[in-house]
Amino acid sequence: MKISNKKTSPPFVSVVGNSGSGKTTFIEKLIPELIGRGLKVGTIKHDVHGFEMDKPGKDSWRHKHAGASATVISSPYQIGMVMDVAHDHKPDELLSYFNGMDIILTEGYKRGDHPKMEIFRTEIINEPLCKNDRSLLALITDSDVDLDVPVFSSGAVKQVADFLIKHFNLVRSINNP
């Protein structure tokens, strides 16, 4: 019997919700909770409006604005890349940038088909965005809402981490001490 050590692709989980619902804040708390359990976490922030990552006037910014199709900023501690693209990429198309990750959290992609956790606040909108979405994995809210998925309070970061680990059968990364 041959045992395979080949790792499957990490799961994507999209954290979705209306602007101002607390998506970024929740992700900021969830990342260290998952890392503390030995997992390697990658993130993708989906921005439909476009962005400027580099600082105007810096060398890499100047390279890009001079017409380079791709510019990589590299240091001993991190790598950043700005590249022209022909379309809005789905998370699966970005997988090659996440080698060695155990889970990839995305902020956005509310219309995508990956599992989603919605941050829902009644003071922002009357009903959840994903109420009829088959990809809804969990609802994070302090309101009394039943969409036939697990519901977690906005402060239940540890419980959400437990849920994700169990749901996706995540195990400590081999490369993580």
N, C-alpha and C positions, 0 to 999 in steps of 0.2 A: 504494500500500500504506500503510495506516494503522498506526502503531506505538502500542500502548497502554502508557501509563505506570501503569496501574491496578495497585496492589499487591494481591495476594491476601491472605487472612487468614493471620496467622502460625500456624505449627504449635504445637500443644500437646504437651508431653512431660511425662508424669507420672513423678515419681521416687517409687517406692513401696518398701515394706519394713516389717518389723516395728518396733515401738517400740524405740528404742535402737540401731538398725542403722547410723545415721550419715547419714540422709537430709539433714537440715539442714546438717550439716557439709560434705557433698559439694556441695550446692547453693551454699553460701557460697563454695566454691572454684571452682565452674563459672561462676558469674555473672561475676566479673572476667575470667576467661579468655575468655569470649564477648565481653564488652564490649571487651577489649583487641584484639579482631579487628574492631572497628567495628560490632558488632551492638547493637541496643537490646533489652534483656531485661526481660520482665515476669514476675512470679511470683504464684502463688495458693497460699496455705496452706489446705488443707482441714481443718477442725476439726469433727468430728462431735459434739463435746461442747459447742459454744458457746464464746463468749469475751467478754471485757470489754476493749475496745480503749482506751477513754478512762480518764482518771484520776478516781476518785471525788472529788467536790467541785468539779472544774473546771466552768467555765460550760457547755461543750458536753455534759459528762456530766449536768449539772443539767437542760439542755434535754431530753435524751433521757429521763431518768428522770421528767420532768414530763409525758411523754406524746407528745413529737414522734415521728412515724413515721420521720423521717429527719433526721439532723443532719450537717452538713458543717463541718469545721474547715478553714479556708483561711488560708494565709500566703503570703508572696512565694516560698517555697521548696518547699512541699508542700501537698497536700490530703488530708484523711482524711474518710471517710464512715462513719457507722453508720446502717443502715437496717433496719427490720423487713422480713422476707420471709415468704412463705407456704409455701415449700418449700426443700429443700436444692438449691441451684443447681448445675447441671453447668457445666463450664468454658465451653462454647459460649455459655451464657446470660450470661456475664460479659465476653464479648469487647468490648462497647462501652466498657469501662473501659480498654482496652489499645490505644487508637489510636496508630499509629506504631511498634508493637513489631515486631521481626523474629522473635522466638520467645518463647513463654510456657512457663515451667517451673512445673509444679504439684507441690506436695508433698502426696501423698495421692491420693485418687481411685483406689485400687487395684482397685475393681470397675468402673471406667469403661472406655470403649472407645477412648480415645486411646492413642497409642503410649506404652509404659512402659519405664522402665529400673528394674530392681529392684536395690536394695542388699541383698545376701544375706550373712549371717554365720552360720556353723554353730554358733557359741557361743550364738546366740539361738534358732535354730529348725533342725530337721533337714533340711528341704528348702525350696526356693524357693516363695514364695507363687504365683508366676506360671508354674509349670512347665507348665501346660496352657493358658495364656492366649495366644491368637493375636495380641494386641496387644503382647506382649513384644518390645521392640526390641533390648534389650541387657541383659546381666547384669553387675553390678559386684560383684566378689567376689575374695577371696584364696584361695578354696577351689577344688578341682578338680571343677567341675560343667560338664556339657554339656547345654544345652537347645536346641541348634541355632540359637543367636543369637550375635552377637559377645560376647565376655567381656573385661572390662577389670578390672585390679586397682584397689583402692580409691584408690591414689595416681595413677592414670592420667588425671588431669583434662584435660590437654592432648590426649590421644588421644581422649577422649570428646568434647571440643569439635570436634576434626577430624572425627570420625565424624558428629556432628550436622550440621555445616556441609555435609558431603558428602551425607549421607542426605536432607536437606531442601533441598539446593541453596540454602543461605542466602548472601546477598550483603550487603556492607556497606550499612547504611542510608543512604539519600540524605540524611537529616537529620543524620547523624552525621559530624562532621568527621574 
